[in-house]
């Protein structure tokens, strides 16, 4: 029988999470040191957006999305040493999300394509990968008509 964790979140109220659904970031997300455990919440209304909810900070949740939804040509070069901490052996075992910023006017929504989140579904480990020499920007306008 799987163990569960009960967490009271500020956005979603009380949630019961299976321990098997919790991802650990051996290296914390930039700007959020000390917070290493998160779980993914699907949008109850459907659609491409999900929430990455912190287990240790009930007030912290990021909107995340598969970047291929709005930028089908998005590709990242991953070096073996970049993903050693999350023990990713096969790309099929991974999920890639990017963090979204959704302001009051959703047409101004941006995605951080420069720092994707790589999840190892098998090991339940994840990492934020910072792409140093990349043409991708940290504030990519999703609905800009002249995107690069």
C-alpha positions, 0 to 999 in steps of 0.5 A, spaced: 500 500 500 502 506 497 503 512 503 500 518 502 502 525 504 496 530 506 498 537 504 494 544 505 495 548 500 493 556 499 491 555 492 488 548 492 486 547 499 487 540 502 490 535 497 492 528 499 498 526 494 501 519 493 509 519 495 510 516 488 508 522 485 513 526 489 519 529 485 525 531 489 530 536 486 537 534 488 539 541 486 533 546 488 530 551 483 533 557 482 531 562 487 528 557 492 533 554 495 531 549 501 525 547 497 526 540 494 520 536 493 514 538 489 508 534 485 505 536 479 497 537 479 493 537 473 489 542 471 482 540 473 479 544 467 484 540 462 488 544 457 496 544 457 497 547 463 499 544 470 501 546 477 508 544 480 506 545 487 511 545 493 511 540 498 515 544 503 512 551 502 504 550 501 504 557 498 508 556 492 506 553 486 509 554 479 504 554 472 508 549 468 507 547 461 510 542 455 514 547 451 512 543 445 505 546 445 506 553 443 513 552 440 513 545 436 521 546 434 523 547 441 529 542 442 535 542 448 541 539 448 543 535 454 549 533 456 550 527 460 553 530 466 547 535 466 542 530 468 547 525 472 544 528 479 537 525 476 539 519 474 536 519 467 538 514 463 533 514 457 530 520 454 523 516 454 523 516 462 523 524 462 518 529 461 520 537 460 516 543 462 517 550 462 515 555 467 510 560 465 508 567 467 501 568 466 499 576 468 492 579 468 492 579 461 493 572 458 495 574 452 502 577 455 504 570 458 511 568 458 515 562 458 522 561 461 525 557 455 532 558 458 531 554 464 527 548 463 525 543 468 527 536 466 523 530 470 525 523 471 519 519 471 522 513 473 527 515 479 522 521 481 528 526 480 528 533 477 532 538 475 532 545 472 537 546 467 540 552 465 541 553 458 547 558 458 549 558 450 542 558 448 538 562 443 532 561 448 530 567 452 527 567 459 521 571 457 519 568 451 512 571 449 507 565 447 502 569 443 507 574 440 506 574 432 513 575 431 516 570 435 523 567 433 
